[in-house]
Amino acid sequence: MNTRIAVSVEDLSQENSVVADHFGRCSKFLVYEVNDQKKVVKEEIHSNPLQGGHGGACQLPTYVKEFNSQVIIAGGMGRKAVMQFNQFGIQVITAPGLGIIDALYGYLNSELSGYEECAGQQGDCRH
């Protein structure tokens, strides 16, 4: 069975683009569909309709759920968003500062697991 992994990203114009520092402020989500042999069989790009602000960031887990992803990888994430993803059965992985491909294969090779909540008011990041 294939696994769908969403990755929050800021800028795709650079060859070594990195995971967005905070998923709620990312510009896009890359969604990778990966088969049992850890090979990417499909790639999608989805724009963040709430890009740049925190006001609607807690709506994003519902949006990401529409991608049918089992995993979300972001640089950081607040407590409310983590709780929403958990309610949807979507695993949260934080990978601050990692390149997109490094984060994807770090997860697939069991080198990344779990998350660290952002510290701030009510669990939201204030970068």
N, C-alpha and C positions, 0 to 999 in steps of 0.2 A: 504494500500500500504506500502511495506517495505521501510525503509530508509537505505542507505548505508553510513557509517561513517568511514573515514580514519583517523588513528591516527599515527603520526610520533613517532617512538620509537628508542632508542639507544640499549638497552640491554634487551633481553628477558630471560636471564639466572637466573635472580633474581625473587623471588616470588612476590615482590612488585615493579615491574619495573615502571619507570616513563616516562611521555611524554618527548620526546627529546626537549632540550632547543631551538634548531633551526631546523626547518623541513628540510632545505637544507643540513644539516650535519648529518641527522639521518641515521641509518643503514638499517632500515626497515620501512614499513608501514603496520600496522594491519588494515584490513578492516572488519568492523562488519556490518552484515545485521541484522536489528532490525525490528520486526513486530510492529503492532499498540499497542500491549500490553507491549511494551518496553522489549521484550524478544529477546535475541540474537539467531537468527536462523541459522546463518552461519558466519564463521570466516575464513579470508584469510590472508596470509602473503606474502608480496611482498618486495623484496630487492630493495634498492635504487641504481640504476645503476651509480649514480654520487656521491656516498657517500664520505664525507670528505672535499669536496671543495666548494668554492663559485662560481667558474667559470661557472658551468652549472646549478646552483640552479634555475635560471629563466626558465630552461627547465622543471623543475619538475612539475609545474602545469599541463602541457600537459600530462605528464606521469600519474599523479594522476587522471586526467580526464578519462583515460582509465579504471579505476576501477569502473566507473559509480557511484561514490560517490556524495552525495549531500552536504556533510560536510567534512571539514578537521580540525582536532584538532592538534595543535602544541604548543610547549612552546613559540615560538616567530617566527616572520616572517617579512621580509622586505616589503617595500611598493610595489615594482614591482611585487612580487609574489602575494601579496594580490589583486592587480589590475587584474592580470591574472585570479586568481580564481574567482573574481567577474565577469569578462567577460564570464567565463564558467558557471556561475550560481551556483558556489560552495560556500557555506557559510564558512567563516573562523572564527574559535574559537581559542583563545589562552588560554592555561591552564598551565602556567609555574610552575614547581615543583610538579604538581599533579601526582598521580599514574594513570596508564592507565585506570583501571576500574573506579576509582573515577572521572576521566575526562569524560569518556563515560557516566556514569549515571548522572553526574552533568549536562551534556548537555541535556540528555533525560528528566531530571526532571526540566528543565528550570532554573537551578542554575548557568549556564555558558552561556554567550552570548557575541558576539562581539569579538573584538581583540584590541590589542595594538601593533602598529608598532614598530619594533626595531629602535632605534635611531642610525644613522651612515651615512656613505657616501651613498648618493643616495638611502637611505631607506634600505640598507643592514645591517644586524647585523655584528659586528666585535667582536665576543666574544673572 
